[in-house]
Amino acid sequence: MGKKILITGSSQGIGLGIAKQFSQDFDVYISGRYADKLEKLCREYNFKGFAAADLIENGAAEKIIDAIGSDIDILIN
């Protein structure tokens, strides 16, 4: 492991499926709109962390970086 991957919109559907697949080989961080759901998913699938943010809102990218850091190796939107 060691590579840090951020997957936005990963609280359900395709985004969650991608996050689960990548968690086998990467340190996966997820983001989405609802913190409680993201926190539950981190516990359930052993993701490294999360950031609750809606990317259509101003300042969302900064909020994500504040929550998980800027040292992201791979970003999947």
Secondary structure as UniProt FT lines:
FT   STRAND          4..7
FT   TURN            8..9
FT   HELIX           13..22
FT   TURN            23..25
FT   STRAND          27..32
FT   HELIX           35..45
FT   STRAND          49..52
FT   TURN            55..56
FT   TURN            58..59
FT   HELIX           60..68
FT   STRAND          74..76
//
